[in-house]
Amino acid sequence: MAFNSFAYHLLVLYFFFSFSLVSPAQISNFKLPLKAVNLGNWLVIERWMKPSLFDEIPNNELLCYYDGTQIQLKSTKFQKYLTAENGGGASVVANRDSASGWETFKLRRIDENTFNLRVFKKQFLNKDPDTRIVAISNAGENLEPFQILKQNGSRRQVGNNIEYRVRIEAPNGLFLQVKSDTEVTADYAGSRWEDENPSVFIMTILSDKNLGGEYQLTNGYGPTRAPQVLQDHRNSYITEQDFSFLLSKGLNAVRIPVGWWIIYDSPPKPFVGGSLQALDNAFTWAQKYGIKVVVDLHALKASQNGNEHSGSRDGYKEWGNSNIQETVDVIDFLAKRYANHQSLIAIELMNEPWAEDDTGGIPLDTLTEYYRAGHNAVRKYTSNAYVILSNRLGGGANRKELLPFASGLGDDRVVIDVHFYNAFEPKFDNMSIGDNINYIYGQRASELKEVTTSNRLPLIFVEEWSASWGNQNVGTGKDHENFANAQIEVYERGANFGWAFWSYKVKDNEYWSLQQMIENYHLNL
């Protein structure tokens, strides 16, 4: 016991001296711009980057039963879809001939077959005292679980979607049934599967709407299995050899996405601990190889954008004023821990906030209130690390909207990030390789000039980009090499803080993987 205590204190002293006693000059003397890569899918999971991580989740069929899966339910007897009247806050009825937002329900997984069902306006399905099904309960209230029972052999592939015949059991042990187009109740006791049975539904799973993030992984595996799955992944996905490789290829920095749960030894369920130790390892390797680290708060509690990489449970954007202080606390923790480490170059306060729209999002004044508090938290511990502010995404955003705020901070170490993908918009799908390269030299170069002020402050960082465009199966490897090199040329000329490729490792998708692009093609790094 005495030996263990002695060894523990030696480790504490080693950690203190290696992370704290570093001259600030070592940080401030680093010469920009960054040539960086994102270490995505390491400490914040994204299924598309390594699908095999999800393969052994119980009842795992094409993500059909994960948190956030979207389903639609059609009565076989009445041939009408269930809908949350007004999108929520009222009764559930069965009077729609086709399905859209109000007829779509999001699952919150409790176990392999049991779920809460959430509606368009974020309320949950419950039964009232008369067993009528209503959508009036809010998150945090007493939510009722529903068990989805599939008919054996009923699976059908319909386009990209999957259909099952199902019956849905309520907490009272009885099944949901459609009594009329205005009445759906939980009081059916029968067990047959014929079409005339009012408790039988066709469940359509919208396969292209599924989430596959850290929440889905950890909740899917459960508290017994998830810690080992993530420990194995974190220990093998990024290692010291990767830092050596990056240095040898001319990279000088990494951006490391982290989630809000990193500050906990035992995070709130279903998240699991261990990502902090992995980040500590990254700083140790970075110091050894002379690589700078951008710590990026990628996933915020309550979700800033509804995407799987924000740690969202069901795709809703719910981060707001009430979450500011708890998010500042995460920034404070990270800044205090790494502020004086010579490898820290920047802390990013939030990744990809979404501008407000009819599904949620963050108003600009709320975002800047948080950014001011987060900036102050970093400056409590260091005047040398850069503070990165992410522009909002979405139709209500303007790429120049943060410039007045950032300039008003009176700090020459503030950075605004932009994310440039020739993807995710239909206009890129039918563009040729020549069109895409011309877009980089024309439109992207113009956009960088637009956000660059006369005194070149705040600094600009092209923090995410890739060698893929539109339909990524189009074009030869040489085409994608040329496309990547065009971006490197434009971003090095126009972004004074530098650039970061997304991402380092991506399974079976080489144009999103810098590792594979370097190994298979010639990049002008």
N, C-alpha and C positions, 0 to 999 in steps of 0.2 A: 504493500500500500504506500509506503514511504517512497519507494522507487517510482511508482506511478505518479505520485504528486510531484516529485522532482522533475520527471520527464515532462509533465504537463507545463510546469513553470518555464522550463527551457523553451518549449514550443511557443509559449506566450511571448517570451522575450525576443525570440527570433522573429515572430510576426511583427512585433512592435518596431524593431529596428529596421526590418526590411521594408515596412510599409510607411514608416513615419519619418525617420531621420534622413530626409532627402532634401537637398538644396532646391528651393524654388527656382533658382537660375537654370537648373537642369530642365525644367519644364518650359520656362519662358524663352529659352534660347533655341528651342526646336523651330525649324524652318518649315513653314507651310509652303505649298498645299499638301493635304493628305492624299495619298494613294491608298485607298482602304478597301476592305471587303467586309460585308456583314456576315457575322457568324449566326445566321438564322437557323431556327429549328434546333438549337442547342439547349438554351435555358428557357425558351418559350416555344412550345411545340406547334408545328404546322403540318398537318397530315400529308398534304400534297408533296412535301419535300422528302418524306420517308414513310410511305404508306404502310410498310410492314410493321411499324411500331404498334399499329392498331389490330393486327391480324388475330391476336388471341383473346380479344375482348369477348366475353360471353354474349351469345345472341347477336353476334356481329355479322350482319349481312348487308354489305354495301352501305354501311352507316345508317341502316334503317332504324336503329333503336338507340341513337345517341341523343344527348341533350341538344335541343335546338332543331332536331329533325322536324320538318314541316309535313303535315298530313291533311288530307281532305276526306270527308266521310259522306258517302251517298247511300241513302236508304234503298235497299233492294226492292222493298214493297212499293214505296211511293215514287222512286226514281227522282228524288230531290236531295240536294245537298244540305247538310247541317250548316247553319250560319249563326254567328253571334250578332244578334240584332244591333244595328248602329255600330258594329265593330267591337262591342263590349259595353258593359254597364247595364245590361238588360237580359231578357230571356234568350235561350237558344231555341231556334225554330228550324223547320225543314221545308223551305219553300223556294229554293233557288234551283234553276235549271242548269246553271253553270257555276263554276267556282273561281273566286278571285281572293282578295285579301281577307274579307270578312268570313269567308268560308274555309280559311286555312287556320290550322291549329298547330302550335309549336309544343313539342314534347319536352318535359323536364323529367329525366330518368330518375326513378327511385330504386328500382332493381331491374332485372332482365325483362320483365313484362309489365311493370307497374310505373305509372307516370302521372304527373300533373299536366293538364292541358291549358295552354295559354292562348289568348285570342289577340286580335289585331291591336286593340287599345290597351293591351298588357294585363287585363284582368284574367282570372283563372276560372275554369269550370268547377262548379259545385252543384249540389242538389239542395233545393230549399226544403222547408219542413213538409211540404206537400209532394215531395220527390220530383218536382219539376227541375229540369236542368237550366241553370242560369250562369251568366258570366259576370259576376259582380265582386268577386273576392280579389283583393290586391296582394302583392307580394308581402310576405311577413305575417299575413293573417293565417288562420287555420285552414290550410289547403287540403282538399280531399284527393286521395290517390284513386286512380282508375286503372284497372287491369285490362290490357288488350289481349284477347284470345283469338288466335288465328285458326281458321279451318285448315286442316291438313290437306296438302296438295292443291291449295287454291292460289298459289303464287303465279302471277302473270307479269311479263315484261310488256309495257305499253310505251313505246318510244323510249325516252330516257327514264321514265318513271316505272315504279313497281306497284302492283296492285295485289291486295289480299282481301279475302272475305273474312270479316272479323265480327266479334261481339265484344261489347265493352261492359265490364262488371264494375259497378259502383261499390263504395265502401259498405253499403247495407247488404251486400251479397246478391243483389238483383241486377238485372241488365238494363242498359239504356234501350228505350224503344221509341219509335215515332208513332204517336197516336193520331196526329193530324199535322197539317202543315204549320200549325202554330203551337204545337205541344209536343215536347220531348221530355220523357220522364225516366226515372230509374226504378222501375217496379215490375219488370218482366221476369218470370220465373222459369220459363220453358228452356229447352235445350236443343231444339232442332235447327237446321241450317237452310231450310228451303227459302226461296226468294220471297214468299209471302209472309215470312216471319218478320214482324216489325222490329226485331232486335238485331237483324243482320245488316251489316253495312259493307259496301266496297270501300276499303281504305286505300287511297292513292298516296304513295310516298313520293314527294318531290325530290328526286335524287340529286338534282343540281343545286338544291338549297341547303344541303346538309353542312354542318360545322364539323371540323376535325381539329380542334385545338387542345390546349393543355387541360381545360376543364373536361372535355369529352374523353380524353385519354384517362385521366385520373379517376373520374367518376365511373367510367366504363369498367376499368379493372378493379376498382374498389380499394379500400384501405389496406387490405392484406397483400395484394399483388402489386399495386401501383408503385410503392416505394422502390421495389427491386427493379421493376421495368425501367423507371426513370434513372435510378442509380447506374444501371448497366449502360443506358444510353449516354448519360452525361460523361461517364468514364471513357467511352470509346469513340464518341462522335467527333469530338475535338480533343486533340492531345498536343503535347509539346512538339511533336514532329510537324504538326500543321504550322506552328509559328515559325519553325525553321524553314519550312517550304516557302512560306509567304515572304520571308526576308530574302531568300535566295532568288526570288522572282521579281524583286523590286518594290514590293508593297511595304509601306511604312506604318500602317495603322489597321486596327480592326474596330468595327462597331459591334457591340455585344448587346443584343436585346435581352432585357430581363423583365420579370413580372413583379407586381406589387407584393407577392407572397415571399419574395426573396429575403425580407427582413425577419422572417419567423423561423425558428428552429423547427417548430411544429405548426405549420400554417393552418388556417381555417380549412376544414374539409370542403372539397375533396383534394385540394392541393397538397403536395408533399414537400418536405424540406430537402435540402441538399444543394440547391442551386447556388447558394452563397459560397460554399466550399469550392464549387467549380469556378466561380468568378474569381475567387482568391487565387486559384491555380492559374487562371488566365493572366492575372497580373504578374505572377511569378515568372511565367514563360515570357511574357511581353518584356519584362525587365531584362531577362537573359539575352533576348534577341534584339533589343533596341526598338521594339515596336510600341507605338502609342495605342491607347485604349479610349474609345468613346463608349461610355456607359449609357445605354439608351433605355429609358423606362417605356417599354413597348406595350405592356399590358397593365391597364389601370383597373382598380376595383370598380365595378359597375359598368365598365366598358365605355371607352370614349368614341368608338366607331362601330360596334356591333360585329366586327369581324372575328374570326376564330383566333387570329394572332393577338387579339386584345384580351384573351382569357374569358371571352363572353360565354355565358351558359346557354343562351337561347337566341342570340343575335340582336337583342334590343340594345339601343344606345341609352344608357341611364346615368352616365357620369354627369355631375352638375355641381352647383354651389355647395351642397351638403357634403361633397367628397373632397373639397379643396384641401382641408387641413390634413386629412389622413393621407392624401397624396403628397403633400409637402413633407409630411413625416418620413415618407419613403425616401424622398430626395435628400432630406437632412441626414438620414441614416447612411446613404451611399456617399454623400459628400464628406461626412465625418470619417468614414472608414478609409476612403481612398484619396482624400484631398491632397496629401503631401507625398503620394506615391509618384515616383518620377515617370511612370508610364501613363498616368492619367493625362489625357489631353482635353477631354470635354465630358460634360454630363448633359444629356438630353432630357428635358423635363417631361415630354410626352411625345409619343409617336402618333401621327396621323389623326388628330382630332377631327371629328366630322361636324361640318356646319349644320345648324338646325334646319330641319325640314319636318314633314308631317309624320315621320317615324322617330323623331327625337333629335339629338345633336346638341352642340354646344354654342351658345351665343358668344359673340366676340368679346363682350365685356366680361363675361365669366371666365373666358380663357385668359384674357390679359390679367385679370385679378389673380388667377392662379400663377401665371408666368411671373408676375412681380414677386409673389411670395416664394416661389421656387427659386428664382434668381437670388433673392435675399438669403435663402437657406444655404445655397452654395457659397455665397460670399462670406458667410459666417466662418468658413473654414479655409477658403483659399481665394486669393485674388488672381491667381494664375490660370486656373482651369477655365476653359471656354464654357459658356452656357448656351445650349442650342434650343431654339424655339421652332417647333414644327408648325408649318402653315396648315390651315384647315383644308380639308378636302370637301367635295360636294358642291352642288350647284350654287349655294349661297355664299361661297367663299371667293375671295379676291387675292391673288398672289402677292399683292402689294399692301394688304391690309395691316400687316404687322410692322411695316417699316417705321411709321411714326412712333409706335410704342417702343420698339427696340431702340430707336435713336434717343428717345426720351429717358432711357435708363442711364445714359451718361457713362457707358461702359464699352470700351473698345474691344472687349472679349465676349461679345454677344454674336451669335451666329443664327441665321435663318436657314432652315433646310427646305429644299424642294425635292420632289420625287418625280422622275421623268421616265415614264414607260410608254412606249409605242404599242400599247395594249389596253385592254379593258374598255375600249371604245370602238364602236362599229367602223368608224372611219379608217382605222388601221388595217382592217381585215383584208381588204382588196388592194392595198398599196403594194407596189413592187419593191424590190430591194432598192432600186434607184430612188423611188419616191420616199422611202423611209430614210435613206441617207441624206437626201435633199432636205427632208423635214428637220433633221438634226442641224445641218449647217444653216438652215433658214430660221425655222420657227423656234427651235430650242435655243439657238444663239440669241435670238431676239428676246426671248423670255428671260434669259439671264441678264441681258442688258437692262431690261425693264425693272428688275429688282435690285440692280446695283446702283447705289447712290453716288453722287459726285465725289464724296470723300471715301467711298468704298467701304463704308460702315453702315449697318452691320455687315459682317462677313457672310458669304453665301456658300452653301454646302449642297452639292447634288448628292444626296445621301442614299438614294436608291435608284438604280437603273439596271438594265439587263441587256443581253445580246439577243433577246427574243422580240418579235413583233407580231401583232395581230394574230393570224393563224400561224402558230409557231412551227407547223410542219412544212411550211412553204420555204423554199430557198435551200441552197447548198450550205455546207459548213463554211465554205469560203465567203459566201454572202454574209453570214452572221459574223464572221471574223471582221470583214470590212465594216459592217454596221457597228460593231463594238469599237473598232479603232476610230471611226468617225466621232463617236461619242467621247472617247478619251481625249481626242484633240480639242473638241469644242469645250468640254467641261474643264480641262486644264487651263484653257485660255480665258474662260468666262466665270469660273467659280473660284474665288480667291481663298476659300477654306479647303477646297478640294472635292473629291468624289469618293463614293463607296459603292461598289458593285453588289447587287443582290442576286445570289448569295454565294457563299463559299462552296457548300456541298448541297446538291439536289439530286436525288436518285432518279436515274433514267430521264434526265431533262438537261442535256449538256449546255443549252444556251442560257440557262439560269444558274449554272454552276461555274464559278470562276476557276475552280480547281480543274474541271474538265476542259474549259476553254483554253487554259494555259497549257495543259498537257496535250491537247489535240490540235491547237491552232497557234498562230503567232499574234500576240497582242503587244502593242507598243507601250509597255509599262516602263 
